Amino acid sequence: PGEYGHESWENDAWEWTGDVSSWAPITADVENNLVFVPTNGATIDYYGGFRPGDNLFGTSLIALDASTGERAWHFQMVHHDIWNYDNPMSPILMDVNVDGRDIPAVMQVTKQSFVYAFNRLTGEPLWPIEERPVPQSTVPGEKLSPTQPFPTKPAPFDIQGISIDDLVDWTPELRQQAITAMSDYMMGPLFLPPIQRGHESGKRAAMFCPGGGGGANITAPAVADPTTGMLYVSSRSACSPVQLVPGEEADLQYELPTGSTYAQFANGPGAGSPRHPAQIPYFKPPYSRITAINMNTGEHEWMVPTGNTPARVQRVIEENNLDVGNTGTGALVPMTVTPNMLIYSDTETDGTPMLYAVNKSTGATEAAIEVPGRSRYGMSTWVHDGHQYVMLQTGSKLTAMALPAAAPGSSGH
Protein backbone atom coordinates (compact mmCIF):
# COMPACT_ATOMS: atom_id res chain seq x y z
CA PRO A 1 0.00 0.00 0.00
CA GLY A 2 1.17 3.49 -0.86
CA GLU A 3 3.37 2.38 -3.76
CA TYR A 4 2.58 3.68 -7.23
CA GLY A 5 0.32 1.22 -9.04
CA HIS A 6 -0.93 -0.49 -5.87
CA GLU A 7 -4.53 0.29 -6.79
CA SER A 8 -4.11 -1.61 -10.09
CA TRP A 9 -4.08 -4.88 -8.11
CA GLU A 10 -7.61 -5.17 -6.79
CA ASN A 11 -8.60 -7.46 -3.91
CA ASP A 12 -5.00 -7.19 -2.65
CA ALA A 13 -3.91 -9.54 -5.43
CA TRP A 14 -0.41 -8.03 -5.20
CA GLU A 15 0.13 -10.02 -2.00
CA TRP A 16 0.08 -13.44 -3.63
CA THR A 17 0.55 -13.22 -7.36
CA GLY A 18 3.12 -11.67 -9.65
CA ASP A 19 5.70 -13.01 -12.11
CA VAL A 20 6.05 -9.56 -13.67
CA SER A 21 9.66 -9.52 -14.84
CA SER A 22 11.79 -8.67 -17.86
CA TRP A 23 12.71 -11.72 -19.92
CA ALA A 24 13.61 -9.54 -22.90
CA PRO A 25 16.92 -7.66 -22.65
CA ILE A 26 16.91 -4.17 -21.16
CA THR A 27 18.37 -1.10 -22.87
CA ALA A 28 20.63 1.58 -21.35
CA ASP A 29 20.85 5.25 -22.32
CA VAL A 30 24.25 6.04 -20.83
CA GLU A 31 24.22 9.71 -21.81
CA ASN A 32 20.92 10.36 -20.03
CA ASN A 33 21.47 7.89 -17.17
CA LEU A 34 18.31 5.92 -17.97
CA VAL A 35 17.57 2.22 -18.21
CA PHE A 36 14.54 0.95 -20.16
CA VAL A 37 12.93 -2.26 -18.93
CA PRO A 38 10.38 -4.16 -21.08
CA THR A 39 8.17 -6.35 -18.89
CA ASN A 40 5.95 -9.39 -19.35
CA GLY A 41 2.43 -10.01 -18.06
CA ALA A 42 1.51 -11.41 -14.67
CA THR A 43 0.88 -15.10 -14.09
CA ILE A 44 -0.94 -17.02 -15.51
CA ASP A 45 -0.82 -16.28 -19.21
CA TYR A 46 -4.46 -16.65 -20.19
CA TYR A 47 -6.54 -16.22 -17.03
CA GLY A 48 -6.49 -13.37 -14.55
CA GLY A 49 -9.69 -13.71 -12.57
CA PHE A 50 -7.66 -13.97 -9.35
CA ARG A 51 -5.76 -10.72 -10.12
CA PRO A 52 -8.42 -8.12 -11.04
CA GLY A 53 -7.16 -4.72 -12.16
CA ASP A 54 -4.69 -3.42 -14.72
CA ASN A 55 -1.77 -5.14 -12.92
CA LEU A 56 1.01 -2.57 -13.11
CA PHE A 57 3.77 -2.91 -14.15
CA GLY A 58 2.90 -5.92 -16.25
CA THR A 59 3.43 -5.72 -20.05
CA SER A 60 4.90 -2.25 -19.72
CA LEU A 61 7.93 -0.20 -20.68
CA ILE A 62 9.56 1.28 -17.58
CA ALA A 63 12.22 4.00 -17.63
CA LEU A 64 14.41 3.91 -14.51
CA ASP A 65 17.04 6.29 -13.18
CA ALA A 66 20.22 4.23 -13.55
CA SER A 67 21.77 5.68 -10.37
CA THR A 68 18.84 5.30 -7.99
CA GLY A 69 16.52 2.76 -9.61
CA GLU A 70 13.64 5.19 -9.24
CA ARG A 71 10.93 5.19 -11.88
CA ALA A 72 11.25 8.09 -14.31
CA TRP A 73 8.16 7.15 -16.32
CA HIS A 74 6.30 4.13 -17.61
CA PHE A 75 3.72 3.08 -20.17
CA GLN A 76 1.57 -0.05 -19.99
CA MET A 77 1.01 -1.62 -23.43
CA VAL A 78 -1.60 -4.15 -22.25
CA HIS A 79 -3.87 -3.70 -19.26
CA HIS A 80 -4.55 -6.94 -17.34
CA ASP A 81 -2.70 -9.07 -19.90
CA ILE A 82 -4.36 -12.46 -20.57
CA TRP A 83 -2.96 -12.85 -24.10
CA ASN A 84 0.72 -13.61 -23.35
CA TYR A 85 1.59 -10.33 -25.09
CA ASP A 86 4.85 -9.84 -23.14
CA ASN A 87 7.10 -7.11 -24.50
CA PRO A 88 9.41 -9.40 -26.50
CA MET A 89 12.58 -7.47 -27.31
CA SER A 90 14.94 -4.72 -26.25
CA PRO A 91 13.62 -1.17 -26.54
CA ILE A 92 15.36 0.66 -29.38
CA LEU A 93 16.94 4.08 -28.85
CA MET A 94 17.13 6.42 -31.84
CA ASP A 95 16.99 10.17 -32.31
CA VAL A 96 14.28 11.24 -34.76
CA ASN A 97 12.81 14.45 -36.19
CA VAL A 98 9.02 14.67 -35.92
CA ASP A 99 7.31 17.72 -37.39
CA GLY A 100 10.56 19.67 -37.26
CA ARG A 101 11.37 18.73 -33.66
CA ASP A 102 14.49 16.73 -32.79
CA ILE A 103 13.40 14.07 -30.29
CA PRO A 104 15.47 11.48 -28.41
CA ALA A 105 13.13 8.52 -28.90
CA VAL A 106 12.66 5.02 -27.54
CA MET A 107 10.61 2.45 -29.45
CA GLN A 108 9.06 -0.75 -28.16
CA VAL A 109 8.11 -3.36 -30.77
CA THR A 110 5.40 -5.73 -29.53
CA LYS A 111 3.99 -9.18 -30.19
CA GLN A 112 0.64 -7.64 -31.09
CA SER A 113 2.23 -5.93 -34.14
CA PHE A 114 2.41 -2.42 -32.72
CA VAL A 115 5.35 -0.05 -32.38
CA TYR A 116 4.98 2.26 -29.38
CA ALA A 117 7.23 5.32 -29.69
CA PHE A 118 8.07 7.84 -26.95
CA ASN A 119 10.34 10.70 -26.06
CA ARG A 120 12.73 8.66 -23.95
CA LEU A 121 13.40 11.52 -21.53
CA THR A 122 9.77 12.36 -20.73
CA GLY A 123 7.68 9.35 -21.80
CA GLU A 124 5.54 11.55 -24.05
CA PRO A 125 4.28 9.54 -27.07
CA LEU A 126 5.60 10.71 -30.44
CA TRP A 127 2.06 10.35 -31.78
CA PRO A 128 -1.23 10.02 -29.89
CA ILE A 129 -2.05 6.66 -28.30
CA GLU A 130 -5.80 6.06 -27.95
CA GLU A 131 -7.62 3.94 -25.40
CA ARG A 132 -10.14 2.01 -27.50
CA PRO A 133 -12.92 -0.40 -26.44
CA VAL A 134 -12.06 -4.11 -26.74
CA PRO A 135 -14.10 -7.33 -26.39
CA GLN A 136 -14.93 -8.46 -22.87
CA SER A 137 -14.59 -11.93 -21.39
CA THR A 138 -17.39 -14.44 -20.86
CA VAL A 139 -15.22 -16.63 -18.61
CA PRO A 140 -16.65 -16.71 -15.05
CA GLY A 141 -14.61 -14.58 -12.68
CA GLU A 142 -12.59 -12.81 -15.37
CA LYS A 143 -12.64 -9.00 -15.38
CA LEU A 144 -10.87 -7.32 -18.29
CA SER A 145 -10.00 -3.71 -18.89
CA PRO A 146 -12.74 -2.12 -21.03
CA THR A 147 -10.07 -0.47 -23.22
CA GLN A 148 -6.55 -1.07 -24.50
CA PRO A 149 -3.96 1.44 -25.84
CA PHE A 150 -3.76 1.68 -29.65
CA PRO A 151 -1.00 3.79 -31.26
CA THR A 152 -2.32 6.06 -34.01
CA LYS A 153 1.13 5.84 -35.65
CA PRO A 154 2.85 3.79 -36.90
CA ALA A 155 0.17 1.53 -38.39
CA PRO A 156 0.26 -2.15 -37.33
CA PHE A 157 3.00 -4.07 -39.14
CA ASP A 158 1.20 -7.44 -39.30
CA ILE A 159 -2.13 -9.20 -38.86
CA GLN A 160 -4.35 -8.05 -35.98
CA GLY A 161 -7.45 -10.12 -35.41
CA ILE A 162 -8.96 -12.45 -37.99
CA SER A 163 -12.23 -12.61 -39.89
CA ILE A 164 -13.61 -14.61 -42.80
CA ASP A 165 -12.20 -11.94 -45.14
CA ASP A 166 -8.66 -12.86 -44.04
CA LEU A 167 -8.98 -16.53 -45.06
CA VAL A 168 -7.18 -17.86 -48.14
CA ASP A 169 -9.22 -17.31 -51.30
CA TRP A 170 -6.97 -18.52 -54.12
CA THR A 171 -9.76 -20.77 -55.44
CA PRO A 172 -13.39 -21.28 -54.31
CA GLU A 173 -12.51 -24.78 -53.08
CA LEU A 174 -9.49 -23.65 -51.06
CA ARG A 175 -11.54 -20.83 -49.57
CA GLN A 176 -14.38 -23.14 -48.54
CA GLN A 177 -11.90 -25.56 -47.00
CA ALA A 178 -10.43 -22.69 -44.96
CA ILE A 179 -13.89 -21.61 -43.81
CA THR A 180 -14.67 -25.18 -42.76
CA ALA A 181 -11.34 -25.51 -40.93
CA MET A 182 -12.10 -22.34 -38.97
CA SER A 183 -15.73 -23.16 -38.22
CA ASP A 184 -14.91 -24.59 -34.77
CA TYR A 185 -12.97 -21.48 -33.73
CA MET A 186 -14.11 -18.05 -32.59
CA MET A 187 -12.75 -15.31 -34.83
CA GLY A 188 -12.61 -11.66 -33.90
CA PRO A 189 -10.48 -8.53 -33.49
CA LEU A 190 -7.24 -7.92 -31.65
CA PHE A 191 -7.65 -8.57 -27.91
CA LEU A 192 -10.32 -11.22 -28.43
CA PRO A 193 -10.29 -12.97 -25.01
CA PRO A 194 -10.04 -16.72 -24.40
CA ILE A 195 -13.16 -18.83 -24.02
CA GLN A 196 -13.72 -21.73 -21.67
CA ARG A 197 -14.36 -25.34 -22.60
CA GLY A 198 -18.06 -25.88 -23.22
CA HIS A 199 -18.61 -22.26 -24.27
CA GLU A 200 -22.19 -21.42 -25.23
CA SER A 201 -21.09 -20.63 -28.78
CA GLY A 202 -20.07 -24.24 -29.30
CA LYS A 203 -16.64 -23.06 -30.45
CA ARG A 204 -13.55 -25.03 -29.47
CA ALA A 205 -11.31 -22.04 -28.80
CA ALA A 206 -10.80 -18.34 -29.41
CA MET A 207 -8.22 -17.36 -32.03
CA PHE A 208 -5.59 -14.88 -30.86
CA CYS A 209 -4.14 -13.05 -33.86
CA PRO A 210 -1.28 -12.52 -33.34
CA GLY A 211 -0.76 -15.43 -31.00
CA GLY A 212 1.53 -15.48 -28.00
CA GLY A 213 4.52 -15.98 -30.29
CA GLY A 214 3.83 -12.80 -32.28
CA GLY A 215 3.75 -10.86 -34.54
CA ALA A 216 7.28 -9.93 -33.60
CA ASN A 217 9.34 -11.82 -31.02
CA ILE A 218 12.71 -12.11 -29.32
CA THR A 219 14.24 -14.50 -31.88
CA ALA A 220 14.27 -11.76 -34.54
CA PRO A 221 14.81 -8.33 -32.97
CA ALA A 222 13.91 -5.21 -34.90
CA VAL A 223 16.85 -3.09 -36.08
CA ALA A 224 17.21 0.64 -36.71
CA ASP A 225 19.26 2.90 -38.96
CA PRO A 226 20.13 6.07 -37.01
CA THR A 227 21.30 7.84 -40.18
CA THR A 228 17.83 7.74 -41.72
CA GLY A 229 15.44 7.19 -38.81
CA MET A 230 14.25 3.92 -40.34
CA LEU A 231 13.05 1.00 -38.22
CA TYR A 232 13.03 -2.48 -39.76
CA VAL A 233 10.67 -5.01 -38.17
CA SER A 234 10.58 -8.76 -38.83
CA SER A 235 7.19 -10.35 -38.20
CA ARG A 236 5.07 -13.34 -39.05
CA SER A 237 1.33 -13.79 -39.46
CA ALA A 238 0.38 -16.37 -36.85
CA CYS A 239 -2.61 -17.09 -34.65
CA SER A 240 -3.03 -19.20 -31.51
CA PRO A 241 -6.21 -21.02 -30.41
CA VAL A 242 -6.75 -20.67 -26.66
CA GLN A 243 -9.19 -22.63 -24.51
CA LEU A 244 -9.50 -22.49 -20.73
CA VAL A 245 -10.59 -25.34 -18.48
CA PRO A 246 -11.76 -25.30 -14.84
CA GLY A 247 -8.74 -25.25 -12.54
CA GLU A 248 -9.57 -28.52 -10.82
CA GLU A 249 -9.72 -30.26 -14.21
CA ALA A 250 -6.41 -28.92 -15.50
CA ASP A 251 -3.83 -31.62 -16.18
CA LEU A 252 -0.73 -29.62 -15.29
CA GLN A 253 2.81 -30.50 -14.30
CA TYR A 254 2.60 -28.03 -11.44
CA GLU A 255 -0.11 -26.36 -9.40
CA LEU A 256 -1.22 -22.78 -9.93
CA PRO A 257 -1.44 -21.30 -6.43
CA THR A 258 -3.68 -18.27 -5.98
CA GLY A 259 -3.48 -17.62 -2.26
CA SER A 260 -5.08 -20.42 -0.28
CA THR A 261 -6.89 -21.87 -3.29
CA TYR A 262 -6.12 -22.63 -6.90
CA ALA A 263 -6.95 -20.80 -10.12
CA GLN A 264 -10.63 -20.98 -11.00
CA PHE A 265 -9.57 -21.49 -14.61
CA ALA A 266 -6.28 -22.60 -16.14
CA ASN A 267 -4.71 -22.87 -19.57
CA GLY A 268 -6.25 -25.79 -21.43
CA PRO A 269 -4.29 -28.82 -22.62
CA GLY A 270 -4.33 -27.46 -26.17
CA ALA A 271 -7.28 -26.71 -28.36
CA GLY A 272 -5.57 -27.90 -31.53
CA SER A 273 -4.85 -25.48 -34.34
CA PRO A 274 -7.10 -25.43 -37.40
CA ARG A 275 -5.59 -27.35 -40.32
CA HIS A 276 -6.19 -26.63 -43.98
CA PRO A 277 -6.48 -29.95 -45.85
CA ALA A 278 -4.20 -28.61 -48.61
CA GLN A 279 -1.45 -28.15 -45.98
CA ILE A 280 -1.29 -24.41 -46.52
CA PRO A 281 -1.99 -21.68 -43.97
CA TYR A 282 -5.70 -20.93 -43.64
CA PHE A 283 -5.10 -17.16 -43.97
CA LYS A 284 -3.84 -15.05 -46.85
CA PRO A 285 -0.12 -14.36 -47.36
CA PRO A 286 2.37 -12.95 -46.76
CA TYR A 287 3.14 -15.35 -43.93
CA SER A 288 6.26 -13.44 -42.89
CA ARG A 289 7.62 -10.04 -43.77
CA ILE A 290 9.99 -7.20 -43.10
CA THR A 291 8.35 -3.79 -42.72
CA ALA A 292 10.38 -0.59 -43.08
CA ILE A 293 8.95 2.19 -40.93
CA ASN A 294 10.10 5.81 -41.12
CA MET A 295 10.13 6.86 -37.48
CA ASN A 296 10.40 10.53 -38.45
CA THR A 297 6.93 10.35 -39.98
CA GLY A 298 5.43 7.18 -38.53
CA GLU A 299 4.69 5.92 -42.04
CA HIS A 300 5.48 2.54 -43.58
CA GLU A 301 7.96 2.95 -46.45
CA TRP A 302 7.84 -0.62 -47.78
CA MET A 303 7.04 -4.22 -46.90
CA VAL A 304 8.50 -7.38 -48.44
CA PRO A 305 7.89 -11.10 -47.81
CA THR A 306 10.93 -12.86 -46.36
CA GLY A 307 12.73 -15.86 -47.85
CA ASN A 308 10.77 -17.74 -50.51
CA THR A 309 7.48 -19.63 -50.70
CA PRO A 310 7.67 -22.99 -48.82
CA ALA A 311 7.59 -26.14 -50.96
CA ARG A 312 4.23 -27.35 -49.60
CA VAL A 313 2.63 -24.01 -50.53
CA GLN A 314 4.41 -23.81 -53.89
CA ARG A 315 2.98 -27.21 -54.79
CA VAL A 316 -0.59 -25.95 -54.30
CA ILE A 317 0.17 -22.80 -56.28
CA GLU A 318 1.51 -24.80 -59.22
CA GLU A 319 -1.28 -27.41 -59.12
CA ASN A 320 -3.86 -24.63 -59.44
CA ASN A 321 -1.83 -22.54 -61.92
CA LEU A 322 -1.98 -19.53 -59.61
CA ASP A 323 -0.11 -16.24 -59.84
CA VAL A 324 0.44 -15.58 -56.15
CA GLY A 325 3.98 -14.29 -55.85
CA ASN A 326 6.28 -14.88 -52.91
CA THR A 327 4.29 -15.78 -49.79
CA GLY A 328 7.19 -15.60 -47.35
CA THR A 329 8.29 -18.61 -45.33
CA GLY A 330 6.30 -17.85 -42.19
CA ALA A 331 9.47 -17.56 -40.10
CA LEU A 332 10.81 -14.66 -38.09
CA VAL A 333 14.14 -13.50 -39.52
CA PRO A 334 17.17 -12.05 -37.72
CA MET A 335 18.56 -8.90 -39.34
CA THR A 336 21.35 -6.39 -39.21
CA VAL A 337 21.65 -3.04 -40.94
CA THR A 338 24.82 -1.65 -42.56
CA PRO A 339 25.53 1.75 -44.16
CA ASN A 340 24.08 0.66 -47.50
CA MET A 341 22.03 -2.51 -47.04
CA LEU A 342 19.79 -4.57 -44.79
CA ILE A 343 20.88 -8.18 -44.26
CA TYR A 344 18.68 -11.02 -43.04
CA SER A 345 18.66 -14.82 -42.87
CA ASP A 346 15.87 -17.13 -44.06
CA THR A 347 15.35 -20.09 -46.42
CA GLU A 348 14.62 -20.83 -50.06
CA THR A 349 11.66 -22.93 -51.26
CA ASP A 350 13.66 -26.15 -50.87
CA GLY A 351 14.72 -25.22 -47.33
CA THR A 352 18.25 -24.07 -48.17
CA PRO A 353 19.37 -21.53 -45.54
CA MET A 354 20.39 -18.24 -47.11
CA LEU A 355 21.70 -14.80 -46.27
CA TYR A 356 19.89 -12.05 -48.18
CA ALA A 357 21.10 -8.50 -48.87
CA VAL A 358 18.25 -6.03 -49.30
CA ASN A 359 18.17 -2.45 -50.59
CA LYS A 360 17.36 -0.37 -47.52
CA SER A 361 15.36 2.17 -49.52
CA THR A 362 13.18 -0.18 -51.57
CA GLY A 363 13.24 -3.64 -50.00
CA ALA A 364 14.47 -5.18 -53.25
CA THR A 365 16.78 -8.18 -52.84
CA GLU A 366 20.21 -7.29 -54.22
CA ALA A 367 22.03 -10.56 -53.51
CA ALA A 368 21.74 -13.89 -51.69
CA ILE A 369 24.27 -16.53 -50.65
CA GLU A 370 23.96 -19.93 -49.00
CA VAL A 371 24.98 -20.20 -45.33
CA PRO A 372 25.53 -23.22 -43.03
CA GLY A 373 22.19 -22.81 -41.24
CA ARG A 374 19.36 -20.45 -40.40
CA SER A 375 20.27 -17.75 -37.93
CA ARG A 376 18.31 -16.82 -34.82
CA TYR A 377 18.46 -14.11 -32.16
CA GLY A 378 19.97 -11.39 -34.28
CA MET A 379 23.34 -10.97 -35.95
CA SER A 380 26.34 -8.67 -35.65
CA THR A 381 28.25 -6.50 -38.09
CA TRP A 382 31.46 -4.47 -37.91
CA VAL A 383 34.18 -2.98 -40.12
CA HIS A 384 37.87 -3.95 -40.00
CA ASP A 385 40.61 -3.01 -42.47
CA GLY A 386 38.07 -1.74 -44.96
CA HIS A 387 35.95 -4.90 -44.94
CA GLN A 388 32.40 -5.31 -43.68
CA TYR A 389 31.99 -8.40 -41.50
CA VAL A 390 28.70 -10.09 -40.63
CA MET A 391 28.39 -12.74 -37.92
CA LEU A 392 25.42 -15.12 -37.64
CA GLN A 393 24.33 -17.55 -34.95
CA THR A 394 23.84 -20.78 -36.91
CA GLY A 395 22.78 -23.69 -34.78
CA SER A 396 25.42 -24.36 -32.12
CA LYS A 397 28.12 -22.23 -33.72
CA LEU A 398 28.90 -18.75 -34.99
CA THR A 399 29.45 -18.10 -38.69
CA ALA A 400 31.41 -15.00 -39.72
CA MET A 401 31.48 -13.70 -43.28
CA ALA A 402 33.31 -10.80 -44.94
CA LEU A 403 32.25 -8.55 -47.80
CA PRO A 404 34.74 -7.11 -50.32
CA ALA A 405 36.31 -3.79 -49.46
CA ALA A 406 34.39 -0.70 -50.47
CA ALA A 407 35.45 1.10 -53.61
CA PRO A 408 37.50 4.24 -52.91
CA GLY A 409 35.22 7.17 -52.26
CA SER A 410 32.07 5.07 -51.88
CA SER A 411 29.58 5.75 -49.08
CA GLY A 412 29.22 2.11 -48.07
CA HIS A 413 31.25 -0.96 -47.27
Number of C-alpha atoms within 10 A of each C-alpha: 8 6 6 10 12 16 17 19 19 14 12 15 19 17 10 12 17 17 12 18 17 21 16 18 14 17 18 18 16 9 6 11 13 22 21 27 24 31 28 25 28 25 20 23 17 23 28 23 19 25 26 20 21 21 27 25 27 29 29 25 26 21 26 19 16 17 9 8 11 11 15 17 16 19 20 20 26 28 22 27 28 24 26 23 26 31 29 27 26 22 27 20 21 21 18 24 15 14 8 8 9 12 17 15 23 25 23 22 26 24 26 31 25 22 24 25 26 21 19 25 17 13 18 16 18 26 16 15 16 12 12 10 13 17 16 16 17 15 19 12 15 18 19 23 17 13 16 20 18 19 19 16 20 19 15 17 25 27 23 22 19 20 14 15 11 13 20 21 18 15 11 10 10 19 19 14 20 24 20 16 16 22 15 15 20 22 20 18 16 21 24 21 28 24 26 24 18 13 14 9 11 12 18 23 28 23 29 28 29 26 22 23 21 27 30 31 28 23 18 24 26 27 19 24 17 13 10 15 16 25 25 23 28 30 30 30 28 24 23 21 22 28 26 26 19 15 17 13 11 18 13 13 6 7 13 17 11 17 12 6 9 14 20 21 26 25 22 20 13 12 17 12 16 19 15 19 13 14 11 18 19 23 23 15 22 22 23 26 26 24 23 24 23 20 25 20 18 19 14 19 15 16 19 20 23 29 28 20 26 19 14 13 16 19 15 16 16 11 8 11 9 12 9 13 13 18 21 26 26 23 21 31 31 26 29 23 21 19 13 14 19 22 23 27 30 27 24 17 17 11 16 15 20 20 22 21 22 20 14 21 14 12 19 13 16 11 11 15 11 15 19 16 21 21 28 20 16 20 23 15 16 11 14 9 6 13 14 19 17 19 17 27 19 19 12 7 11 12 16 15 11 14 12 10 14 13 10 9 6 7 9 13 18
